[in-house]
Amino acid sequence: MSAERTRTEEVQAEIAKRLADAQERMEKSLEALHKELVTIRTGRASPALVEHLNVEQYGTTMSLQALAGISTPEARQLVINPYDKGAIGAIEKAIQNSDLGLTPNNDGEVIRINLPQLTEERRLEMVKQVHNKAEDARISVRNIRRDEVDALRKLEKEGHVSKDGVETAIGEIQKVTDRFTAEIDDSAKKKEAEVLEV
């Protein structure tokens, strides 16, 4: 009897581990989406727009955030103040080579970037980007659900857990999936509203 109880406890621990694993992986997908959405330009200036850019400096690649202070003195202006003035050219080049479509103004001390008003066409293009990134996150969450469900079905097939136990666990994984899908949708809607705001 005690061996059977031990096996039941092991199975319950495995199911709990599967649920925790699913939740942790889905959280990472949501975090990745948030990082992606921050890089999509809205009408307002935000340091997050450029801080991820890679800058070639001193024979190595560093993030812009590591090389300079980034501020927003006005709603539509970024000011990049390099910690080392020798890096100003490399920073300017990284901004020009990025796909952000921004024009840096270098006065030898700081780099100023004035964000132009977005056209309606550009806003709609960015909304598409938001939708694509949100769909990628949803696919990631669904793939995680599928992996965990497959693992639970395998446990059931091996006879380690009852069909009811598996169905209950799958129901829990579905609840977690639904919650993260709703959070993804919410994040995408908020970003879309920011992009469309004039």
CYANA upper distance limits for C-alpha pairs under 8 A (distance plus 0.5 A):
  1 MET  CA      5 ARG  CA      6.70
  2 SER  CA      6 THR  CA      6.52
  3 ALA  CA      7 ARG  CA      6.71
  4 GLU  CA      8 THR  CA      6.70
  5 ARG  CA      9 GLU  CA      6.68
  6 THR  CA     10 GLU  CA      6.67
  7 ARG  CA     11 VAL  CA      6.70
  7 ARG  CA    160 HIS  CA      8.45
  8 THR  CA     12 GLN  CA      6.66
  8 THR  CA    161 VAL  CA      8.33
  9 GLU  CA     13 ALA  CA      6.54
 10 GLU  CA     14 GLU  CA      6.65
 11 VAL  CA     15 ILE  CA      6.71
 11 VAL  CA    160 HIS  CA      7.24
 11 VAL  CA    161 VAL  CA      7.07
 12 GLN  CA     16 ALA  CA      6.62
 13 ALA  CA     17 LYS  CA      6.52
 14 GLU  CA     18 ARG  CA      6.67
 15 ILE  CA     19 LEU  CA      6.84
 15 ILE  CA    152 LEU  CA      7.90
 15 ILE  CA    169 ALA  CA      7.21
 16 ALA  CA     20 ALA  CA      6.69
 17 LYS  CA     21 ASP  CA      6.43
 18 ARG  CA     22 ALA  CA      6.58
 18 ARG  CA    148 GLU  CA      6.76
 19 LEU  CA     23 GLN  CA      6.73
 19 LEU  CA    148 GLU  CA      8.34
 19 LEU  CA    169 ALA  CA      8.08
 19 LEU  CA    172 GLU  CA      7.90
 19 LEU  CA    173 ILE  CA      6.65
 20 ALA  CA     24 GLU  CA      6.62
 21 ASP  CA     25 ARG  CA      6.63
 22 ALA  CA     26 MET  CA      6.58
 22 ALA  CA    144 ILE  CA      6.77
 22 ALA  CA    145 ARG  CA      7.26
 22 ALA  CA    148 GLU  CA      7.23
 22 ALA  CA    173 ILE  CA      7.67
 22 ALA  CA    176 VAL  CA      8.44
 23 GLN  CA     27 GLU  CA      6.62
 23 GLN  CA    176 VAL  CA      7.10
 24 GLU  CA     28 LYS  CA      6.93
 25 ARG  CA     29 SER  CA      6.93
 25 ARG  CA    141 VAL  CA      8.47
 25 ARG  CA    144 ILE  CA      7.62
 26 MET  CA     30 LEU  CA      6.80
 26 MET  CA    140 SER  CA      8.20
 26 MET  CA    141 VAL  CA      6.06
 26 MET  CA    144 ILE  CA      7.61
 26 MET  CA    177 THR  CA      8.23
 26 MET  CA    180 PHE  CA      7.31
 27 GLU  CA     31 GLU  CA      6.65
 27 GLU  CA    180 PHE  CA      8.10
 28 LYS  CA     32 ALA  CA      6.59
 29 SER  CA     33 LEU  CA      6.77
 29 SER  CA    137 ALA  CA      6.39
 29 SER  CA    140 SER  CA      7.13
 29 SER  CA    141 VAL  CA      7.37
 30 LEU  CA     34 HIS  CA      6.81
 30 LEU  CA    137 ALA  CA      7.23
 30 LEU  CA    180 PHE  CA      7.86
 30 LEU  CA    183 GLU  CA      8.31
 30 LEU  CA    184 ILE  CA      7.08
 31 GLU  CA     35 LYS  CA      6.83
 32 ALA  CA     36 GLU  CA      6.73
 32 ALA  CA    137 ALA  CA      8.50
 33 LEU  CA     37 LEU  CA      6.56
 33 LEU  CA    133 LYS  CA      7.16
 33 LEU  CA    134 ALA  CA      7.30
 33 LEU  CA    137 ALA  CA      6.77
 33 LEU  CA    184 ILE  CA      8.25
 34 HIS  CA     38 VAL  CA      6.74
 34 HIS  CA    187 SER  CA      8.03
 35 LYS  CA     39 THR  CA      7.43
 36 GLU  CA     40 ILE  CA      7.65
 36 GLU  CA    133 LYS  CA      7.76
 37 LEU  CA    130 VAL  CA      7.19
 37 LEU  CA    133 LYS  CA      8.08
 37 LEU  CA    188 ALA  CA      8.44
 37 LEU  CA    191 LYS  CA      7.51
 38 VAL  CA     48 ALA  CA      6.64
 38 VAL  CA     49 LEU  CA      7.08
 39 THR  CA     48 ALA  CA      6.92
 39 THR  CA     49 LEU  CA      5.41
 39 THR  CA     50 VAL  CA      8.02
 40 ILE  CA     49 LEU  CA      7.58
 40 ILE  CA    126 MET  CA      7.40
 40 ILE  CA    129 GLN  CA      8.32
 40 ILE  CA    130 VAL  CA      8.14
 41 ARG  CA     49 LEU  CA      7.07
 41 ARG  CA    100 LEU  CA      8.23
 41 ARG  CA    126 MET  CA      8.11
 41 ARG  CA    195 VAL  CA      7.70
 42 THR  CA    118 LEU  CA      8.38
 42 THR  CA    194 GLU  CA      6.59
 42 THR  CA    195 VAL  CA      5.12
 42 THR  CA    196 LEU  CA      8.30
 43 GLY  CA     76 ARG  CA      7.61
 43 GLY  CA    115 LEU  CA      7.87
 43 GLY  CA    116 PRO  CA      8.36
 43 GLY  CA    117 GLN  CA      6.87
 43 GLY  CA    118 LEU  CA      6.83
 43 GLY  CA    194 GLU  CA      8.21
 43 GLY  CA    195 VAL  CA      7.13
 43 GLY  CA    197 GLU  CA      7.80
 43 GLY  CA    198 VAL  CA      7.44
 44 ARG  CA     75 ALA  CA      6.01
 44 ARG  CA     76 ARG  CA      5.72
 44 ARG  CA    115 LEU  CA      8.07
 45 ALA  CA     49 LEU  CA      8.04
 45 ALA  CA     72 THR  CA      6.87
 45 ALA  CA     74 GLU  CA      8.23
 45 ALA  CA     75 ALA  CA      6.16
 45 ALA  CA     76 ARG  CA      5.33
 45 ALA  CA     77 GLN  CA      6.16
 45 ALA  CA     78 LEU  CA      6.58
 45 ALA  CA    115 LEU  CA      7.34
 46 SER  CA     71 SER  CA      8.44
 46 SER  CA     72 THR  CA      7.17
 46 SER  CA     78 LEU  CA      7.69
 47 PRO  CA     51 GLU  CA      6.46
 47 PRO  CA     70 ILE  CA      6.23
 47 PRO  CA     71 SER  CA      6.81
 47 PRO  CA     72 THR  CA      7.56
 47 PRO  CA     78 LEU  CA      7.52
 48 ALA  CA     52 HIS  CA      7.56
 50 VAL  CA     64 LEU  CA      7.63
 50 VAL  CA     95 ILE  CA      8.18
 51 GLU  CA     63 SER  CA      7.16
 51 GLU  CA     64 LEU  CA      5.61
 51 GLU  CA     65 GLN  CA      5.21
 51 GLU  CA     70 ILE  CA      8.07
 52 HIS  CA     63 SER  CA      6.17
 52 HIS  CA     64 LEU  CA      6.78
 52 HIS  CA     65 GLN  CA      7.29
 53 LEU  CA     63 SER  CA      6.07
 53 LEU  CA     64 LEU  CA      6.03
 53 LEU  CA     94 ALA  CA      7.43
 53 LEU  CA     95 ILE  CA      7.91
 53 LEU  CA     98 SER  CA      8.07
 54 ASN  CA     61 THR  CA      6.56
 54 ASN  CA     62 MET  CA      5.97
 54 ASN  CA     63 SER  CA      5.08
 54 ASN  CA     64 LEU  CA      6.59
 54 ASN  CA     94 ALA  CA      7.27
 55 VAL  CA     61 THR  CA      5.94
 55 VAL  CA     62 MET  CA      5.79
 55 VAL  CA     63 SER  CA      6.42
 55 VAL  CA     64 LEU  CA      6.57
 55 VAL  CA     90 ALA  CA      6.79
 55 VAL  CA     91 ILE  CA      6.40
 55 VAL  CA     94 ALA  CA      6.06
 56 GLU  CA     60 THR  CA      6.18
 56 GLU  CA     61 THR  CA      5.04
 56 GLU  CA     62 MET  CA      7.03
 56 GLU  CA     90 ALA  CA      6.83
 56 GLU  CA     94 ALA  CA      8.19
 57 GLN  CA     61 THR  CA      6.61
 57 GLN  CA     62 MET  CA      7.56
 57 GLN  CA     87 ALA  CA      7.24
 57 GLN  CA     90 ALA  CA      6.95
 62 MET  CA     66 ALA  CA      7.07
 62 MET  CA     67 LEU  CA      7.80
 63 SER  CA     67 LEU  CA      7.36
 64 LEU  CA     68 ALA  CA      6.63
 64 LEU  CA     91 ILE  CA      7.57
 65 GLN  CA     69 GLY  CA      7.21
 65 GLN  CA     70 ILE  CA      7.84
 67 LEU  CA     82 PRO  CA      6.33
 67 LEU  CA     83 TYR  CA      6.48
 67 LEU  CA     84 ASP  CA      7.86
 67 LEU  CA     87 ALA  CA      8.11
 68 ALA  CA     80 ILE  CA      6.70
 68 ALA  CA     81 ASN  CA      5.75
 68 ALA  CA     82 PRO  CA      4.42
 68 ALA  CA     83 TYR  CA      5.68
 68 ALA  CA     84 ASP  CA      8.32
 69 GLY  CA     80 ILE  CA      6.30
 69 GLY  CA     81 ASN  CA      5.59
 69 GLY  CA     82 PRO  CA      6.77
 69 GLY  CA     83 TYR  CA      7.64
 70 ILE  CA     78 LEU  CA      7.42
 70 ILE  CA     79 VAL  CA      6.25
 70 ILE  CA     80 ILE  CA      5.11
 70 ILE  CA     81 ASN  CA      6.84
 71 SER  CA     78 LEU  CA      6.28
 71 SER  CA     79 VAL  CA      5.73
 71 SER  CA     80 ILE  CA      7.08
 72 THR  CA     76 ARG  CA      8.13
 72 THR  CA     77 GLN  CA      6.23
 72 THR  CA     78 LEU  CA      5.22
 72 THR  CA     79 VAL  CA      6.62
 73 PRO  CA     77 GLN  CA      7.00
 73 PRO  CA     78 LEU  CA      7.42
 73 PRO  CA     79 VAL  CA      7.71
 74 GLU  CA     78 LEU  CA      8.03
 76 ARG  CA    114 ASN  CA      6.48
 76 ARG  CA    115 LEU  CA      5.71
 76 ARG  CA    116 PRO  CA      8.11
 77 GLN  CA    112 ARG  CA      7.46
 77 GLN  CA    113 ILE  CA      6.10
 77 GLN  CA    114 ASN  CA      5.06
 77 GLN  CA    115 LEU  CA      6.43
 78 LEU  CA    112 ARG  CA      6.25
 78 LEU  CA    113 ILE  CA      5.57
 78 LEU  CA    114 ASN  CA      7.07
 78 LEU  CA    115 LEU  CA      8.40
 79 VAL  CA    110 VAL  CA      7.23
 79 VAL  CA    111 ILE  CA      6.25
 79 VAL  CA    112 ARG  CA      5.12
 79 VAL  CA    113 ILE  CA      6.94
 80 ILE  CA    110 VAL  CA      6.18
 80 ILE  CA    111 ILE  CA      5.52
 80 ILE  CA    112 ARG  CA      6.87
 81 ASN  CA    109 GLU  CA      7.61
 81 ASN  CA    110 VAL  CA      5.28
 81 ASN  CA    111 ILE  CA      7.10
 82 PRO  CA     87 ALA  CA      7.11
 82 PRO  CA     88 ILE  CA      6.80
 82 PRO  CA    109 GLU  CA      8.34
 82 PRO  CA    110 VAL  CA      7.26
 84 ASP  CA     88 ILE  CA      8.10
 85 LYS  CA    108 GLY  CA      8.05
 85 LYS  CA    109 GLU  CA      7.06
 87 ALA  CA     91 ILE  CA      6.68
 88 ILE  CA     92 GLU  CA      6.63
 88 ILE  CA    106 ASN  CA      8.20
 88 ILE  CA    108 GLY  CA      7.76
 88 ILE  CA    109 GLU  CA      8.24
 88 ILE  CA    110 VAL  CA      7.92
 88 ILE  CA    111 ILE  CA      7.99
 89 GLY  CA     93 LYS  CA      6.67
 90 ALA  CA     94 ALA  CA      6.72
 91 ILE  CA     95 ILE  CA      6.87
 92 GLU  CA     96 GLN  CA      6.80
 92 GLU  CA    104 PRO  CA      6.71
 92 GLU  CA    106 ASN  CA      7.81
 92 GLU  CA    111 ILE  CA      7.81
 93 LYS  CA     97 ASN  CA      6.59
 94 ALA  CA     98 SER  CA      6.64
 95 ILE  CA    100 LEU  CA      8.20
 95 ILE  CA    102 LEU  CA      7.40
 95 ILE  CA    103 THR  CA      8.04
 95 ILE  CA    104 PRO  CA      7.43
 96 GLN  CA    101 GLY  CA      7.94
 96 GLN  CA    102 LEU  CA      7.21
 96 GLN  CA    103 THR  CA      7.00
 96 GLN  CA    104 PRO  CA      7.65
102 LEU  CA    113 ILE  CA      7.47
102 LEU  CA    114 ASN  CA      8.42
102 LEU  CA    115 LEU  CA      7.59
103 THR  CA    113 ILE  CA      6.74
103 THR  CA    114 ASN  CA      8.04
104 PRO  CA    111 ILE  CA      6.62
104 PRO  CA    112 ARG  CA      6.32
104 PRO  CA    113 ILE  CA      5.40
104 PRO  CA    114 ASN  CA      8.25
105 ASN  CA    111 ILE  CA      5.89
105 ASN  CA    112 ARG  CA      5.57
105 ASN  CA    113 ILE  CA      6.67
106 ASN  CA    110 VAL  CA      6.60
106 ASN  CA    111 ILE  CA      5.01
106 ASN  CA    112 ARG  CA      7.05
107 ASP  CA    111 ILE  CA      7.05
118 LEU  CA    122 ARG  CA      6.56
118 LEU  CA    123 ARG  CA      6.76
119 THR  CA    123 ARG  CA      6.71
120 GLU  CA    124 LEU  CA      6.78
121 GLU  CA    125 GLU  CA      6.77
122 ARG  CA    126 MET  CA      6.72
123 ARG  CA    127 VAL  CA      6.69
123 ARG  CA    195 VAL  CA      6.59
123 ARG  CA    196 LEU  CA      6.62
124 LEU  CA    128 LYS  CA      6.82
124 LEU  CA    196 LEU  CA      8.32
125 GLU  CA    129 GLN  CA      7.01
126 MET  CA    130 VAL  CA      6.78
126 MET  CA    195 VAL  CA      7.59
127 VAL  CA    131 HIS  CA      6.76
127 VAL  CA    192 GLU  CA      6.18
127 VAL  CA    195 VAL  CA      7.35
127 VAL  CA    196 LEU  CA      8.35
128 LYS  CA    132 ASN  CA      6.62
129 GLN  CA    133 LYS  CA      6.63
130 VAL  CA    134 ALA  CA      6.62
130 VAL  CA    188 ALA  CA      6.69
130 VAL  CA    191 LYS  CA      7.68
130 VAL  CA    192 GLU  CA      7.26
131 HIS  CA    135 GLU  CA      6.57
131 HIS  CA    188 ALA  CA      7.32
132 ASN  CA    136 ASP  CA      6.69
133 LYS  CA    137 ALA  CA      6.84
134 ALA  CA    138 ARG  CA      6.73
134 ALA  CA    184 ILE  CA      6.75
134 ALA  CA    185 ASP  CA      7.54
134 ALA  CA    188 ALA  CA      6.65
135 GLU  CA    139 ILE  CA      6.62
136 ASP  CA    140 SER  CA      6.70
137 ALA  CA    141 VAL  CA      6.76
137 ALA  CA    184 ILE  CA      7.65
138 ARG  CA    142 ARG  CA      6.67
138 ARG  CA    181 THR  CA      6.59
138 ARG  CA    184 ILE  CA      7.59
139 ILE  CA    143 ASN  CA      6.57
140 SER  CA    144 ILE  CA      6.79
141 VAL  CA    145 ARG  CA      6.81
141 VAL  CA    177 THR  CA      7.08
141 VAL  CA    180 PHE  CA      7.98
141 VAL  CA    181 THR  CA      7.86
142 ARG  CA    146 ARG  CA      6.67
142 ARG  CA    177 THR  CA      7.66
143 ASN  CA    147 ASP  CA      6.68
144 ILE  CA    148 GLU  CA      6.80
145 ARG  CA    149 VAL  CA      6.59
145 ARG  CA    173 ILE  CA      7.14
145 ARG  CA    174 GLN  CA      7.77
145 ARG  CA    177 THR  CA      7.24
146 ARG  CA    150 ASP  CA      6.53
147 ASP  CA    151 ALA  CA      6.77
148 GLU  CA    152 LEU  CA      6.78
148 GLU  CA    173 ILE  CA      8.38
149 VAL  CA    153 ARG  CA      6.64
149 VAL  CA    170 ILE  CA      6.68
149 VAL  CA    173 ILE  CA      8.40
150 ASP  CA    154 LYS  CA      6.67
151 ALA  CA    155 LEU  CA      6.96
152 LEU  CA    156 GLU  CA      6.83
152 LEU  CA    166 VAL  CA      6.64
152 LEU  CA    169 ALA  CA      8.43
152 LEU  CA    170 ILE  CA      8.27
153 ARG  CA    157 LYS  CA      6.57
153 ARG  CA    166 VAL  CA      7.46
154 LYS  CA    158 GLU  CA      6.67
155 LEU  CA    159 GLY  CA      6.95
155 LEU  CA    160 HIS  CA      5.96
155 LEU  CA    161 VAL  CA      6.63
156 GLU  CA    160 HIS  CA      6.25
156 GLU  CA    161 VAL  CA      5.47
156 GLU  CA    162 SER  CA      6.61
156 GLU  CA    163 LYS  CA      6.88
156 GLU  CA    166 VAL  CA      7.27
161 VAL  CA    165 GLY  CA      6.77
161 VAL  CA    166 VAL  CA      7.32
162 SER  CA    166 VAL  CA      6.85
163 LYS  CA    167 GLU  CA      6.60
164 ASP  CA    168 THR  CA      6.60
165 GLY  CA    169 ALA  CA      6.77
166 VAL  CA    170 ILE  CA      6.54
167 GLU  CA    171 GLY  CA      6.60
168 THR  CA    172 GLU  CA      6.91
169 ALA  CA    173 ILE  CA      6.76
170 ILE  CA    174 GLN  CA      6.59
171 GLY  CA    175 LYS  CA      6.83
172 GLU  CA    176 VAL  CA      6.93
173 ILE  CA    177 THR  CA      6.60
174 GLN  CA    178 ASP  CA      6.54
175 LYS  CA    179 ARG  CA      6.69
176 VAL  CA    180 PHE  CA      6.80
177 THR  CA    181 THR  CA      6.55
178 ASP  CA    182 ALA  CA      6.63
179 ARG  CA    183 GLU  CA      6.84
180 PHE  CA    184 ILE  CA      6.64
181 THR  CA    185 ASP  CA      6.72
182 ALA  CA    186 ASP  CA      6.60
183 GLU  CA    187 SER  CA      6.61
184 ILE  CA    188 ALA  CA      6.68
185 ASP  CA    189 LYS  CA      6.66
186 ASP  CA    190 LYS  CA      6.77
187 SER  CA    191 LYS  CA      6.74
188 ALA  CA    192 GLU  CA      6.51
189 LYS  CA    193 ALA  CA      6.68
190 LYS  CA    194 GLU  CA      6.84
191 LYS  CA    195 VAL  CA      6.69
192 GLU  CA    196 LEU  CA      6.66
193 ALA  CA    197 GLU  CA      6.48
